[in-house]
Amino acid sequence: MGQADSQFKAFIRFVLDALREVAAEKDENKRNEKMAKIIENLQKTLED
């Protein structure tokens, strides 16, 4: 279970980093594009 736990934490770090980057984006259009990309990537992850 340690490996799965470690992999899950790495995934959460990736998502958190991406969300922090979006939150720091000043340009609303760029922020929306980045958020859409995160959502798309998460959806693809669920479908794999």
Phi, psi and omega in degrees: 000338181299320180293315180297319178298317179295319179295319179297317179297321178296319178297316179297320177299318178299312181296316180298317178298316179296319180292323177295322178297318178295316181297330181277347182290124182279324182284120185298320180296315178296320179300315179296320178296317179295319180294320178298322179294319177298314180299316179299315179296320178295319179297317178298322179297320178293327184278342181288000000 
